[in-house]
Structures are given as C-alpha cells and as structure tokens.
Amino acid sequence: QVQLVESGGGLVQPGGSLRLSCEASRNILTFTVMGWYRQAPGKERELVAIMAIGGGTVSADSVKGRFTISRNSAKNTIYLQMNSLKPEDTAVYYCGAGAGWGVVDYWGQGTQVTVSS
C-alpha cells in the first residue's frame, strides 16, 4: 500500500508564501505522474500543478507564475512552492500520484491552506 504524506500547510496572510511537501512511501521514480490538487469548500477538487517524473509539468492558469512544483527523488518527495498567495487559494491541498496524465491512483490525506488577513 502506497502512502503519500503531505505537510507544510497553515495560515498565511495574502501575499505570503508557503511550501508544501509530499513524501511517498516508495520510490517516486516508479510513478509516471505526481502532483498537487486542491478542494475549496463547496467546490470540486481541481488540478493545481502536476509533473511527469520523466519531465514536463502542467499548471492551472490561476497559479501560473506564483506556484512551482519540484521534486527531490532522493527523498521521495515532491514540493509545491506557493508565492503571492491569495484568499482564493484557500483550500485543502492534496498530493496525488498515478500511472499517467489525468490518472490518480493514490491520494494523500490533505493539508489545509488558509490565506486570510
């Protein structure tokens, strides 16, 4: 059973930054795609940023230029650096991993990000 454990969420003021981490219980090079999704209250879960382990990333238009996805394969961890945060970024952020674009076979438990003054 694969486990994905997110960390790094919290409360931040508008314009602030946070870095989320997602550590996998197995070698992330065995996944084809890993990434970040979010779900705000009353809304559907949406893609934030995903990366192909072999190269290539996709980001939502709403976060381009502000959020950056990266990885450290030696630590089996991916990251989401979030800058210039806005109140509309408030959501539970989930890490997901799967066998292809648009495929999520494993989910983390989620970490809350709240952007508020």
TITOR-16641 format. One record per residue: residue number from 1; x, y, z of N, C-alpha, C in turn. Coordinates in pm, 1 decimal, padded with zeros to 6 digits, m for minus. Example, Ala and Ser with C-alpha at 12.3 -4.5 7.8 and 13.67 -1.06 7.14 Angstrom:
BEGIN
[site 1, [01319.0, m00569.0, 00780.0], [01230.0, m00450.0, 00780.0], [01320.0, m00330.0, 00780.0]]
[site 2, [01285.0, m00225.0, 00708.0], [01367.0, m00106.0, 00714.0], [01290.0, 00003.0, 00787.0]]
//
This chain:
BEGIN
[site 1, [00083.6, m00117.5, 00000.0], [00000.0, 00000.0, 00000.0], [00088.5, 00124.4, 00000.0]]
[site 2, [00065.9, 00212.9, m00095.8], [00144.6, 00334.8, m00105.9], [00083.8, 00441.3, m00015.6]]
[site 3, [00168.9, 00510.9, 00054.9], [00124.7, 00623.6, 00136.2], [00188.8, 00751.6, 00086.8]]
[site 4, [00108.1, 00856.3, 00080.4], [00156.4, 00990.6, 00048.6], [00122.5, 01078.8, 00167.9]]
[site 5, [00222.7, 01145.0, 00222.1], [00202.5, 01225.9, 00342.1], [00238.3, 01370.1, 00312.2]]
[site 6, [00136.8, 01457.5, 00319.3], [00158.4, 01599.2, 00293.5], [00192.6, 01671.5, 00423.7]]
[site 7, [00263.7, 01781.4, 00409.4], [00291.9, 01869.1, 00522.8], [00318.2, 02009.3, 00470.3]]
[site 8, [00317.0, 02107.2, 00562.0], [00352.6, 02243.4, 00525.2], [00236.6, 02340.4, 00514.0]]
[site 9, [00114.4, 02291.8, 00529.9], [00001.2, 02382.9, 00522.4], [m00006.2, 02472.1, 00645.8]]
[site 10, [m00098.1, 02568.3, 00640.6], [m00115.1, 02656.9, 00754.3], [m00189.7, 02782.6, 00716.9]]
[site 11, [m00184.2, 02879.0, 00806.9], [m00249.0, 03008.3, 00786.9], [m00144.5, 03110.3, 00744.6]]
[site 12, [m00172.2, 03182.7, 00638.5], [m00078.3, 03282.5, 00588.6], [m00157.0, 03404.0, 00540.9]]
[site 13, [m00095.9, 03520.7, 00550.1], [m00160.4, 03642.5, 00504.1], [m00153.1, 03653.7, 00351.8]]
[site 14, [m00245.7, 03725.7, 00291.9], [m00237.4, 03749.1, 00147.2], [m00102.3, 03807.3, 00108.7]]
[site 15, [m00047.5, 03756.0, m00000.8], [00084.6, 03797.3, m00044.2], [00197.2, 03713.9, 00013.0]]
[site 16, [00165.5, 03628.0, 00108.5], [00267.3, 03545.6, 00172.0], [00300.3, 03420.4, 00092.5]]
[site 17, [00387.3, 03337.7, 00151.6], [00434.5, 03216.3, 00085.8], [00424.6, 03096.7, 00178.5]]
[site 18, [00409.4, 02980.9, 00117.7], [00415.0, 02853.3, 00188.3], [00479.4, 02751.5, 00095.1]]
[site 19, [00542.0, 02649.7, 00154.7], [00592.4, 02537.6, 00076.2], [00532.2, 02409.5, 00129.2]]
[site 20, [00461.3, 02340.1, 00042.9], [00404.4, 02211.1, 00077.6], [00500.2, 02100.1, 00037.1]]
[site 21, [00500.8, 01993.9, 00116.2], [00581.3, 01875.4, 00086.0], [00490.8, 01753.5, 00081.6]]
[site 22, [00527.6, 01658.4, m00000.9], [00456.8, 01530.6, m00009.4], [00561.5, 01420.7, m00017.4]]
[site 23, [00568.3, 01340.0, 00088.0], [00664.7, 01230.1, 00091.8], [00592.5, 01099.8, 00061.3]]
[site 24, [00648.1, 01023.2, m00031.0], [00590.2, 00895.1, m00070.6], [00659.7, 00781.0, 00003.1]]
[site 25, [00584.6, 00672.6, 00022.7], [00639.2, 00557.6, 00095.4], [00717.6, 00464.4, 00004.7]]
[site 26, [00723.6, 00498.6, m00124.2], [00806.2, 00421.1, m00215.5], [00875.7, 00514.4, m00313.7]]
[site 27, [00968.8, 00463.7, m00387.1], [01047.9, 00538.9, m00483.0], [00956.3, 00613.4, m00581.5]]
[site 28, [00965.1, 00748.0, m00582.8], [00874.3, 00823.8, m00669.2], [00904.4, 00802.4, m00817.9]]
[site 29, [01019.4, 00748.8, m00848.6], [01051.7, 00722.1, m00989.2], [00966.7, 00608.8, m01045.5]]
[site 30, [00894.0, 00538.5, m00957.3], [00804.2, 00433.0, m01004.8], [00667.7, 00488.1, m01047.5]]
[site 31, [00642.4, 00616.2, m01016.8], [00519.2, 00679.5, m01061.7], [00544.5, 00748.5, m01195.9]]
[site 32, [00441.6, 00756.7, m01277.7], [00455.8, 00830.6, m01402.0], [00431.2, 00979.1, m01379.7]]
[site 33, [00330.0, 01009.5, m01300.0], [00292.0, 01148.7, m01273.6], [00266.1, 01166.4, m01124.7]]
[site 34, [00311.6, 01279.4, m01071.4], [00278.7, 01318.2, m00933.9], [00242.6, 01465.0, m00935.1]]
[site 35, [00162.0, 01503.6, m00837.4], [00129.1, 01644.7, m00836.2], [00037.0, 01685.4, m00724.3]]
[site 36, [m00013.5, 01805.8, m00739.0], [m00093.6, 01869.3, m00636.2], [m00231.2, 01906.5, m00690.8]]
[site 37, [m00330.3, 01885.9, m00605.6], [m00468.6, 01919.4, m00635.2], [m00523.3, 01993.7, m00513.2]]
[site 38, [m00633.9, 02062.3, m00529.9], [m00692.8, 02130.0, m00415.4], [m00844.2, 02127.2, m00422.8]]
[site 39, [m00904.9, 02138.9, m00306.7], [m01050.3, 02141.3, m00299.1], [m01092.4, 02246.3, m00197.7]]
[site 40, [m01162.5, 02346.7, m00246.5], [m01216.1, 02451.4, m00160.3], [m01356.8, 02411.3, m00115.0]]
[site 41, [m01405.1, 02467.0, m00004.9], [m01539.7, 02432.7, 00043.7], [m01645.8, 02455.8, m00062.8]]
[site 42, [m01729.0, 02354.8, m00084.6], [m01837.9, 02366.8, m00181.2], [m01796.8, 02354.6, m00326.2]]
[site 43, [m01668.3, 02324.4, m00350.7], [m01621.0, 02313.5, m00488.4], [m01562.7, 02176.0, m00514.6]]
[site 44, [m01548.5, 02143.7, m00642.3], [m01486.1, 02017.3, m00678.7], [m01334.0, 02026.4, m00666.2]]
[site 45, [m01274.0, 01909.1, m00649.8], [m01127.6, 01904.1, m00647.0], [m01074.0, 01942.5, m00785.0]]
[site 46, [m00968.1, 02023.7, m00784.5], [m00911.1, 02069.7, m00909.6], [m00760.3, 02050.9, m00911.9]]
[site 47, [m00707.7, 02041.0, m01032.6], [m00562.8, 02029.4, m01051.0], [m00497.1, 02163.0, m01020.9]]
[site 48, [m00386.3, 02157.6, m00949.7], [m00304.5, 02277.2, m00924.6], [m00180.3, 02271.4, m01012.3]]
[site 49, [m00099.1, 02167.9, m00991.8], [00023.0, 02152.0, m01069.9], [00064.6, 02005.8, m01062.4]]
[site 50, [00098.6, 01950.7, m01176.8], [00145.3, 01812.7, m01179.8], [00271.7, 01804.7, m01264.1]]
[site 51, [00349.4, 01698.6, m01237.8], [00472.5, 01681.4, m01312.4], [00488.3, 01537.0, m01352.9]]
[site 52, [00536.4, 01517.0, m01473.3], [00576.8, 01383.8, m01515.0], [00713.4, 01356.3, m01455.2]]
[site 53, [00730.1, 01243.5, m01392.7], [00857.4, 01214.0, m01328.2], [00969.5, 01213.2, m01431.7]]
[site 54, [00936.5, 01181.7, m01554.4], [01036.1, 01183.4, m01660.1], [01057.0, 01319.5, m01723.0]]
[site 55, [00978.2, 01419.6, m01679.9], [00992.2, 01554.4, m01735.3], [00859.8, 01609.2, m01781.4]]
[site 56, [00842.4, 01740.7, m01767.8], [00720.5, 01806.1, m01810.2], [00629.3, 01837.3, m01694.1]]
[site 57, [00569.3, 01956.1, m01696.9], [00477.5, 01997.2, m01591.5], [00354.4, 02060.9, m01654.0]]
[site 58, [00246.7, 02059.3, m01579.0], [00122.7, 02125.1, m01616.5], [00073.1, 02199.1, m01493.3]]
[site 59, [00034.3, 02325.4, m01511.8], [m00017.4, 02404.5, m01400.3], [m00149.2, 02468.8, m01439.4]]
[site 60, [m00233.6, 02491.0, m01340.4], [m00356.9, 02564.2, m01363.5], [m00324.5, 02709.6, m01396.7]]
[site 61, [m00404.7, 02769.5, m01481.7], [m00380.7, 02909.0, m01519.4], [m00381.9, 03000.3, m01397.4]]
[site 62, [m00464.8, 02966.5, m01300.1], [m00480.2, 03051.9, m01182.1], [m00355.6, 03058.3, m01095.3]]
[site 63, [m00262.6, 02963.9, m01112.5], [m00143.2, 02962.6, m01026.9], [m00014.0, 02985.5, m01104.6]]
[site 64, [m00021.6, 02995.0, m01236.6], [00099.5, 03014.5, m01316.3], [00169.3, 03144.0, m01276.3]]
[site 65, [00300.5, 03134.1, m01262.4], [00379.0, 03249.1, m01221.0], [00385.0, 03268.2, m01070.6]]
[site 66, [00304.9, 03191.7, m00996.0], [00304.5, 03203.6, m00849.3], [00343.7, 03072.9, m00781.1]]
[site 67, [00301.8, 02960.2, m00834.6], [00329.4, 02829.9, m00773.9], [00430.2, 02753.8, m00859.6]]
[site 68, [00519.4, 02679.7, m00792.3], [00619.0, 02599.2, m00862.4], [00623.2, 02459.7, m00802.2]]
[site 69, [00613.1, 02359.4, m00887.2], [00624.0, 02221.1, m00842.0], [00765.7, 02172.2, m00867.4]]
[site 70, [00818.1, 02094.2, m00773.4], [00952.5, 02040.0, m00788.3], [00960.2, 01906.9, m00714.8]]
[site 71, [01073.4, 01840.9, m00724.9], [01087.5, 01711.5, m00659.4], [01230.2, 01692.8, m00609.4]]
[site 72, [01244.1, 01602.7, m00512.9], [01373.1, 01553.8, m00467.7], [01360.5, 01401.9, m00467.1]]
[site 73, [01409.6, 01338.8, m00573.9], [01392.2, 01194.2, m00587.6], [01462.3, 01117.5, m00476.4]]
[site 74, [01574.8, 01169.5, m00430.3], [01650.0, 01101.3, m00324.1], [01568.9, 01094.2, m00194.1]]
[site 75, [01478.5, 01190.8, m00175.7], [01394.5, 01193.8, m00055.6], [01253.8, 01142.9, m00083.3]]
[site 76, [01228.5, 01097.3, m00205.4], [01094.2, 01051.2, m00244.0], [00988.4, 01156.4, m00212.0]]
[site 77, [01020.1, 01279.4, m00241.4], [00936.2, 01392.0, m00202.1], [00914.5, 01487.5, m00319.1]]
[site 78, [00791.7, 01537.3, m00330.3], [00765.3, 01648.9, m00420.7], [00722.8, 01768.7, m00337.2]]
[site 79, [00736.3, 01885.6, m00398.0], [00709.0, 02010.2, m00326.9], [00617.7, 02098.7, m00410.7]]
[site 80, [00551.7, 02189.4, m00342.4], [00477.3, 02294.9, m00409.6], [00512.3, 02426.0, m00339.9]]
[site 81, [00591.9, 02506.4, m00407.0], [00625.1, 02639.3, m00354.9], [00515.9, 02735.0, m00398.9]]
[site 82, [00451.7, 02797.2, m00302.5], [00339.3, 02886.4, m00330.9], [00375.3, 03027.4, m00286.7]]
[site 83, [00382.0, 03117.9, m00381.2], [00413.3, 03257.9, m00353.8], [00294.9, 03345.8, m00390.5]]
[site 84, [00297.0, 03467.7, m00340.6], [00191.4, 03565.5, m00370.7], [00053.0, 03504.3, m00349.2]]
[site 85, [00036.3, 03442.5, m00234.7], [m00089.2, 03373.2, m00207.6], [m00206.3, 03470.0, m00197.7]]
[site 86, [m00321.1, 03421.4, m00244.6], [m00444.2, 03499.9, m00246.2], [m00551.3, 03428.0, m00163.2]]
[site 87, [m00650.1, 03500.4, m00114.4], [m00757.6, 03434.4, m00038.6], [m00824.7, 03321.1, m00117.4]]
[site 88, [m00832.1, 03335.6, m00247.5], [m00895.1, 03230.8, m00329.0], [m00810.2, 03105.0, m00341.4]]
[site 89, [m00688.2, 03106.5, m00289.7], [m00605.9, 02986.1, m00284.3], [m00639.8, 02900.5, m00162.4]]
[site 90, [m00724.7, 02950.5, m00075.5], [m00764.7, 02875.0, 00042.9], [m00835.3, 02745.7, 00002.7]]
[site 91, [m00783.1, 02634.2, 00052.2], [m00835.9, 02502.5, 00017.0], [m00759.7, 02395.6, 00094.0]]
[site 92, [m00810.1, 02272.9, 00085.0], [m00731.4, 02158.3, 00127.7], [m00650.4, 02114.0, 00006.2]]
[site 93, [m00521.2, 02102.5, 00024.1], [m00431.3, 02064.1, m00084.1], [m00394.8, 01916.6, m00068.7]]
[site 94, [m00410.6, 01843.3, m00178.2], [m00384.6, 01700.3, m00179.9], [m00270.3, 01667.3, m00275.2]]
[site 95, [m00191.4, 01572.5, m00234.5], [m00088.8, 01515.1, m00320.7], [m00148.0, 01391.8, m00387.3]]
[site 96, [m00118.5, 01375.4, m00514.6], [m00166.9, 01258.6, m00586.7], [m00056.8, 01198.9, m00672.3]]
[site 97, [m00064.1, 01069.0, m00695.0], [00034.0, 01000.3, m00778.7], [m00037.1, 00896.6, m00863.5]]
[site 98, [00011.1, 00881.6, m00986.9], [m00056.0, 00786.9, m01073.4], [00027.8, 00740.9, m01189.5]]
[site 99, [m00039.0, 00661.2, m01272.9], [00030.0, 00594.3, m01382.4], [00026.0, 00672.5, m01512.8]]
[site 100, [m00037.9, 00790.5, m01512.9], [m00041.6, 00868.1, m01635.7], [m00106.7, 01002.1, m01614.1]]
[site 101, [m00101.5, 01087.3, m01714.7], [m00166.9, 01218.2, m01705.4], [m00316.9, 01197.2, m01682.4]]
[site 102, [m00368.0, 01267.2, m01583.6], [m00509.5, 01256.2, m01554.2], [m00548.2, 01133.1, m01474.9]]
[site 103, [m00449.5, 01056.2, m01434.3], [m00475.8, 00933.8, m01358.0], [m00416.4, 00950.3, m01218.9]]
[site 104, [m00498.6, 00935.7, m01117.4], [m00450.7, 00940.4, m00979.6], [m00487.8, 00809.3, m00912.7]]
[site 105, [m00385.4, 00731.7, m00881.5], [m00406.8, 00602.0, m00818.0], [m00397.1, 00610.5, m00665.9]]
[site 106, [m00324.5, 00711.4, m00618.9], [m00302.2, 00726.4, m00475.3], [m00320.1, 00872.7, m00436.2]]
[site 107, [m00383.1, 00892.7, m00320.4], [m00403.5, 01026.5, m00266.0], [m00344.2, 01036.4, m00126.6]]
[site 108, [m00295.7, 01155.1, m00094.2], [m00258.2, 01183.4, 00043.3], [m00381.5, 01224.1, 00122.0]]
[site 109, [m00361.2, 01253.5, 00250.2], [m00473.4, 01285.8, 00337.7], [m00514.0, 01432.9, 00328.1]]
[site 110, [m00430.1, 01514.0, 00268.9], [m00460.0, 01655.4, 00251.5], [m00400.7, 01742.0, 00360.8]]
[site 111, [m00370.3, 01866.4, 00325.1], [m00321.8, 01965.2, 00421.7], [m00393.4, 02097.0, 00394.4]]
[site 112, [m00438.9, 02160.8, 00501.5], [m00519.0, 02283.1, 00487.8], [m00428.7, 02403.8, 00465.6]]
[site 113, [m00464.6, 02483.1, 00365.6], [m00400.1, 02611.4, 00342.1], [m00507.5, 02719.2, 00352.2]]
[site 114, [m00485.4, 02813.8, 00441.0], [m00580.5, 02923.4, 00459.5], [m00507.4, 03055.5, 00439.0]]
[site 115, [m00558.5, 03135.1, 00345.4], [m00499.4, 03265.2, 00316.5], [m00598.2, 03371.7, 00362.4]]
[site 116, [m00560.5, 03440.7, 00468.2], [m00651.8, 03537.3, 00528.0], [m00574.0, 03639.1, 00609.1]]
[site 117, [m00625.7, 03760.2, 00612.7], [m00565.2, 03863.4, 00696.7], [m00632.9, 03868.4, 00833.5]]
//
